[in-house]
């Protein structure tokens, strides 16, 4: 018999898989550019806006699930993300798709994403939360592995607008059904809902107290910089392959990135439990810098493939590490709003990555400046890991 915690984890994984369709945006963007004649910047704007809105709405979504439970948030997410993509398919204008995908989809996705992880990890003891977080987030990273070739196939057969309609109907049905299986456990006296044993942090309290902590602010900045590096590549891989490497199978790189991204999330969760989040952060950020060097190496498509592999693994590992850090340093009582505030960095800082990459590509007709920008961000983040370690240890 499947335990309630496993059921919630499976349902949450399916929800994240569905929401992970935004990782296939580069395929949608390619269709908008080729079919409707959009510029690279215009095609990337809805994606950039979605990241910004999503990150801000994470605070509201996290607060919503803290007070009303995860099931209602996930149900609302399914209804409105599905409708948002359907609306994208009914309009061909940049403004219409920016509103539908950027505003509506971004807001609704936050309510689902902010609910699934806390719902799952509350069923398990602290020593398994990294693994559970990795499992739930793995499906989000794996989504583009399926969505990218599927969207590409539908786009080639029926056009990009019909691809939006197909995906919208899928999300509307699947996420809404999955919400019925989401629940949280009763208070278990054997589980620590505030801070994990042995984390050595005194940084507990409500979100107003947490945001004053140096480690909270450092973590916010690191999330922004690393997500910016990852997102500006996952959003441009198709175009990078065409412009810098003259190959037309860039959509396969999106799937490759997604597969390694998914694997990295699971591995990152396990490593957080085994070697600690600081060592896992060092590894992830270091590999991200190696990927940028491979992009800049000038060794042709083999370097492109290798860089995609390394970046996918590191990006996935970091995405699992961050919620695990929030749970360990700031507990689970207010996990939704705490992680929501941390996640605003994805939109406010990280969301600038795809737009900056598009601007630089339009300006220079090359993605080399983007690779240099990514390398600089990786080096900064590597230095910030040591500072985070000192700040967290100081309050031990």
C-alpha positions in Angstrom: 0.0 0.0 0.0 1.3 3.4 -0.9 1.8 5.7 2.1 0.1 9.1 2.1 3.5 10.9 1.9 4.4 9.0 -1.2 1.0 9.8 -2.8 1.5 13.5 -2.1 5.1 13.3 -3.5 3.9 11.6 -6.7 1.0 14.0 -7.2 3.3 17.0 -6.5 5.8 15.6 -9.0 3.1 15.5 -11.7 2.1 19.0 -10.9 5.7 20.2 -11.2 6.1 18.3 -14.5 3.1 20.1 -15.9 4.2 23.5 -14.8 7.7 22.8 -16.2 6.4 23.6 -19.7 7.9 27.0 -19.3 11.3 25.4 -19.8 10.3 24.7 -23.4 9.8 28.4 -24.1 12.7 28.5 -26.5 10.7 26.2 -28.8 7.6 28.4 -28.5 9.8 31.4 -29.2 11.3 29.8 -32.2 7.8 29.3 -33.6 6.9 32.9 -32.9 10.0 34.1 -34.7 9.6 31.9 -37.7 5.8 31.9 -38.1 4.9 35.3 -37.0 8.1 37.2 -37.7 8.8 38.3 -34.1 12.3 39.6 -33.2 14.3 37.6 -30.7 13.7 40.3 -28.0 9.9 40.3 -28.6 9.8 36.5 -28.5 11.7 36.5 -25.2 9.7 39.2 -23.5 6.7 37.1 -22.4 9.2 34.6 -20.9 11.1 37.3 -19.0 7.8 38.8 -17.8 6.6 35.4 -16.6 9.8 34.9 -14.6 9.3 38.3 -12.9 5.6 37.8 -12.2 6.2 34.2 -11.1 8.9 35.1 -8.6 6.8 37.9 -7.0 3.6 35.9 -6.9 5.6 33.2 -5.1 5.3 35.3 -1.9 1.5 35.5 -2.3 1.3 31.8 -3.2 3.5 30.8 -0.3 1.5 32.8 2.1 -1.7 31.3 0.6 -0.6 27.7 1.2 0.7 28.5 4.7 -2.8 29.7 5.6 -5.2 27.7 3.4 -3.2 24.6 2.6 -1.6 23.4 -0.6 -4.7 21.7 -2.3 -6.5 25.0 -3.0 -3.5 26.7 -4.4 -2.7 23.8 -6.7 -6.3 23.7 -8.0 -6.2 27.4 -8.7 -2.9 26.9 -10.5 -4.3 24.2 -12.7 -7.3 26.2 -13.8 -5.5 29.5 -14.5 -2.3 28.1 -16.1 -4.4 26.1 -18.5 -6.6 29.0 -19.4 -3.5 31.2 -19.8 -2.0 29.0 -22.5 -5.3 28.6 -24.2 -5.5 32.4 -24.4 -2.0 32.4 -25.9 -3.3 30.2 -28.7 -6.2 32.5 -29.4 -4.0 35.6 -30.0 -1.1 36.3 -32.2 -0.1 39.7 -30.8 3.0 40.3 -28.6 0.8 42.2 -26.1 -1.8 39.4 -25.9 0.8 36.6 -25.3 2.7 38.8 -22.8 -0.4 39.2 -20.8 -1.6 35.6 -21.1 1.7 33.9 -20.5 3.7 36.6 -18.6 1.0 37.8 -16.2 -1.7 35.1 -15.9 0.5 32.0 -16.3 3.3 33.4 -14.2 0.9 34.2 -11.3 -1.0 30.9 -11.4 2.2 28.8 -11.7 3.5 30.3 -8.5 0.5 29.1 -6.5 1.1 25.5 -7.7 4.9 25.5 -7.4 4.9 27.1 -3.9 2.6 24.4 -2.6 4.0 21.1 -3.8 7.4 21.1 -2.0 6.2 22.0 1.5 3.2 19.6 1.1 5.6 16.7 0.4 8.5 17.3 2.8 6.1 17.7 5.8 5.4 14.0 5.5 9.1 13.0 6.1 11.7 13.4 8.8 14.6 16.0 8.4 17.1 13.4 7.2 15.0 12.6 4.1 13.9 16.1 3.2 16.7 16.7 0.7 15.9 13.5 -1.1 12.2 14.3 -1.2 12.8 17.8 -2.4 15.0 16.4 -5.1 12.3 14.0 -6.2 9.6 16.6 -6.4 11.8 19.1 -8.2 13.2 16.5 -10.5 9.9 16.3 -12.4 10.1 20.1 -13.0 13.5 19.8 -14.6 12.5 16.7 -16.6 9.5 18.4 -18.0 11.3 20.0 -20.9 12.7 16.6 -21.8 9.2 15.7 -22.8 7.7 19.1 -23.5 10.4 20.4 -25.8 10.2 17.7 -28.5 6.4 17.5 -28.1 5.9 21.3 -28.5 8.3 21.2 -31.5 6.3 18.3 -33.1 3.0 20.0 -32.6 4.4 23.3 -33.8 5.7 21.8 -37.0 2.4 19.9 -37.6 -0.2 22.5 -36.6 1.6 25.8 -35.8 2.7 27.5 -32.7 -0.7 28.9 -31.7 -2.2 25.4 -31.8 0.7 24.2 -29.7 -0.4 26.7 -27.0 -4.0 25.4 -27.1 -2.9 21.7 -26.8 -0.6 22.5 -23.8 -3.3 24.6 -22.1 -5.9 21.8 -22.2 -3.3 19.4 -20.7 -2.5 21.6 -17.8 -6.1 22.5 -17.1 -7.1 18.8 -16.8 -4.0 17.2 -15.2 -3.1 19.8 -12.5 -6.7 20.1 -11.4 -7.0 16.4 -11.0 -3.7 16.1 -9.1 -4.8 18.7 -6.6 -7.3 16.1 -5.2 -4.4 14.0 -4.0 -2.6 16.7 -2.1 -2.8 16.9 1.7 -0.6 17.7 4.7 -0.1 15.5 7.7 -1.2 16.2 11.2 1.3 17.6 13.6 3.9 14.8 14.3 5.8 15.3 17.6 8.7 13.3 16.1 9.2 15.8 13.3 10.8 19.1 13.8 8.8 21.7 11.9 10.9 24.7 12.6 14.6 23.9 12.2 16.4 20.7 11.4 18.5 19.2 14.2 22.1 20.0 13.8 21.8 22.8 11.4 23.3 25.2 13.9 21.3 28.2 13.0 19.5 30.6 15.3 17.9 32.3 12.4 14.3 31.5 13.3 11.2 33.6 13.4 8.7 35.2 11.0 9.7 36.5 7.6 10.2 40.1 8.9 12.9 38.8 11.2 14.4 36.5 8.6 14.9 39.1 5.9 17.1 41.1 8.3 19.6 38.2 8.5 22.8 38.4 6.4 22.5 34.8 5.4 18.9 35.4 4.1 20.1 38.3 1.9 23.1 36.4 0.6 21.0 33.4 -0.3 18.6 35.7 -2.2 21.4 37.2 -4.2 22.9 33.8 -5.0 19.5 32.5 -6.2 19.2 35.5 -8.5 22.6 35.2 -10.1 22.6 31.4 -10.6 19.1 31.3 -11.9 20.0 34.2 -14.3 22.8 32.1 -15.7 20.7 29.0 -16.1 17.6 30.7 -17.5 19.4 32.8 -20.1 20.7 29.6 -21.6 17.7 27.4 -21.3 15.7 30.2 -22.9 18.1 30.6 -25.8 19.6 27.2 -26.5 17.8 26.8 -29.8 19.1 30.2 -30.9 22.6 29.6 -29.5 22.9 26.5 -31.5 21.8 28.2 -34.7 23.8 31.5 -34.3 27.0 30.4 -32.8 27.3 26.8 -34.0 25.2 26.8 -37.2 23.2 23.7 -36.2 19.5 23.2 -36.5 18.9 20.6 -33.8 19.0 23.0 -30.9 15.6 21.7 -29.6 17.4 18.4 -28.8 19.8 20.4 -26.6 16.8 21.7 -24.7 15.8 18.1 -24.0 19.3 17.2 -23.1 19.5 20.1 -20.7 16.2 19.1 -19.2 17.3 15.5 -18.6 20.5 16.5 -16.9 18.7 19.2 -15.0 16.3 16.6 -13.7 19.1 14.2 -12.7 20.9 17.1 -11.0 17.9 17.9 -8.8 17.7 14.4 -7.5 21.5 14.1 -7.0 21.6 17.5 -5.4 18.9 16.5 -2.9 20.9 13.4 -1.9 24.1 15.3 -1.7 22.5 17.9 0.6 21.6 15.1 3.0 25.1 13.5 2.7 27.7 16.2 2.4 25.8 19.3 3.5 24.4 22.3 1.5 27.6 24.4 1.6 29.7 21.7 -0.2 26.9 21.1 -2.6 26.7 24.8 -3.4 30.4 25.0 -4.1 30.2 22.0 -6.4 27.2 23.4 -8.3 28.5 26.9 -8.8 31.9 25.6 -9.7 30.4 23.4 -12.5 28.4 26.3 -13.7 31.6 28.3 -14.3 33.2 25.3 -16.1 30.2 25.3 -18.4 30.7 28.9 -19.3 34.4 28.2 -20.1 33.3 25.3 -22.4 30.9 27.6 -24.3 33.8 30.0 -24.8 36.3 27.4 -25.8 35.6 27.6 -29.5 35.7 23.8 -29.9 32.5 23.6 -31.9 29.4 21.5 -31.3 31.1 18.9 -29.0 31.9 21.8 -26.6 28.3 23.0 -26.9 27.0 19.5 -25.9 29.5 19.2 -23.1 28.6 22.6 -21.7 24.9 21.8 -21.9 25.5 18.7 -19.9 27.6 20.4 -17.2 25.2 23.4 -17.0 22.1 21.1 -16.7 23.6 19.1 -13.9 24.8 22.1 -11.9 21.6 24.1 -12.4 19.4 21.2 -11.3 21.5 20.6 -8.2 21.4 24.2 -7.2 17.6 24.4 -7.6 17.2 21.5 -5.2 19.8 23.0 -2.8 18.1 26.3 -2.3 14.7 25.1 -0.8 16.7 22.6 1.3 18.7 25.5 2.7 15.6 27.5 3.5 14.1 24.6 5.3 17.3 24.0 7.3 18.0 27.6 8.3 14.5 29.0 8.7 12.3 25.9 9.4 9.0 24.7 8.0 6.5 26.8 10.0 6.7 29.7 7.5 8.4 27.8 4.7 6.0 29.0 2.0 6.5 32.7 2.5 10.2 32.4 3.4 10.9 30.5 0.2 8.6 32.8 -1.7 10.6 35.9 -0.7 13.9 34.1 -1.6 12.4 33.1 -4.9 11.7 36.7 -5.9 15.4 36.8 -6.8 14.6 34.6 -9.8 12.5 37.3 -11.4 14.1 40.5 -10.1 17.6 39.3 -10.8 17.5 36.0 -12.7 14.8 37.2 -15.0 17.1 39.8 -16.5 19.3 37.0 -17.8 17.2 35.9 -20.8 16.5 39.5 -21.8 20.1 40.5 -21.5 21.1 37.5 -23.7 18.6 38.5 -26.3 19.7 42.1 -26.3 23.4 41.2 -26.6 22.7 38.7 -29.4 20.7 41.2 -31.4 23.4 43.8 -30.8 26.5 41.7 -31.6 25.0 38.8 -33.6 26.7 36.4 -31.2 26.2 34.8 -27.8 29.8 35.1 -26.8 29.1 38.2 -24.6 26.4 36.1 -22.9 29.0 33.4 -22.0 31.3 36.0 -20.5 28.4 37.4 -18.4 27.6 34.0 -17.2 31.2 33.3 -16.2 31.4 36.5 -14.2 28.1 35.7 -12.4 29.4 32.2 -11.6 32.7 33.5 -10.1 30.8 36.0 -7.9 28.5 33.3 -6.6 31.4 31.0 -5.8 32.8 33.7 -3.6 29.4 34.3 -2.0 29.2 30.6 -0.9 32.1 31.2 1.5 30.5 34.3 2.8 27.2 32.5 3.4 29.0 29.8 5.3 30.6 32.4 7.6 27.3 34.2 8.2 25.4 31.0 9.0 28.1 29.7 11.3 28.3 33.1 13.1 24.8 32.6 14.5 25.4 29.0 15.5 
